[in-house]
Amino acid sequence: MDSDEVMIVLLRDALAADVPKLSPTFDARVMRGIRPPRIAASLLGLLVLYALIATAVALWLMHDLPPTWIAAALGGCVLVAVGTSAYVRRLTVARSSW
């Protein structure tokens, strides 16, 4: 029997077999495994507290600056944050495809 005939026999056997089925709970188990962990309420509160303190300190440090400089600094920081976020997201997607 040559390789073509072997492939034909294998293909016929595969097509004649029943379609495999997954268990009904399979999707739920997979989703539990890949869902990102939730942040605990205490850690979320700590993060909000940090953001409020950082905002208050930044406002206090910049109170002598002209408003246009403050707006320019905030705009620059937003651009850097968006760029960094996109870069990290791209790295994460690229790494997950390895």
N, C-alpha and C positions, 0 to 999 in steps of 0.2 A: 504494500500500500504506500503510495507516495504522499507527500505532504498535503497536496491539494485534496486528495480523498479523505485524509484524516481531518482536515479543516471542515470539509463538508459534513462528515459524520458528527463532529463536535457541534457544528452550527445547528444541524437537525435536532440533536439531543437537547441543546439549549432552548431552541424554539418550542419543542414539544413539552418541556418541563413547565410546572406551575410557576406563576410569578411569585417571588418571595414577598412576604408581608412582614412589616414591623409590628411590634406589640403596640396596643393603643396608648400606653404610657410612655412610649419612646420619646415623643416630642416634648413632653413635660420634663422628662429627665435631662434631655439635651439642653433645653432652655434654662433649667436650674444650673447646669454646669457652665453655661457661657454667659449668663446674665452678670453684669458688673455688680460688685457688692454695693449695698446701700450705705450711706454715711450715717453713723449713729447720731441721734439727736444732740448729745452732748458735744460731739465733734463739730456738728454743724453750728451750734451755738458759739463754740470757741472760734470758728472761722468768721462768723458774723461779727463777734466782738473784736477780733483782730482787724477786720476791714474798717470798722467804725473808728478804732484807735488810730489806724494808719491814715484814714481820711482827716481826722482831727489834727494830727501832727503835721500832715502835708499842708493843710490850710493855715495852720499857725506859722509854719516856716515860710510860706509864700505870701503872707499878708502885706509885705512891703513891695511886692512886685506889681508892675502894671498888669491890668487884666488881659491885654493882648499877649503878653509873655506867658501868662498862666494858660491861656487857651492854646497857644502854640505848644507848650510843654505837654498838655493833656492830649492834644491831637497827635503829637509824636509818639507818646506812650501808647496810645490806642493802636497806631500803625504797627509799632514794634510787637505789641501783644497779639494782634491779628496775624502778623507774619510768623511769629513764633508758634502760635497755635496751628497754623496751616502746615508748617514744617514738621512739627512733632506728629501731627495726624498723618502726614505722608510717610514719615518714618515708621509709624506704627502699622499702617496698612502694608507697606513694603515688607516689614519684618514678619507679619502674619502670613504672607504668601510664600515664605521660605519653606 
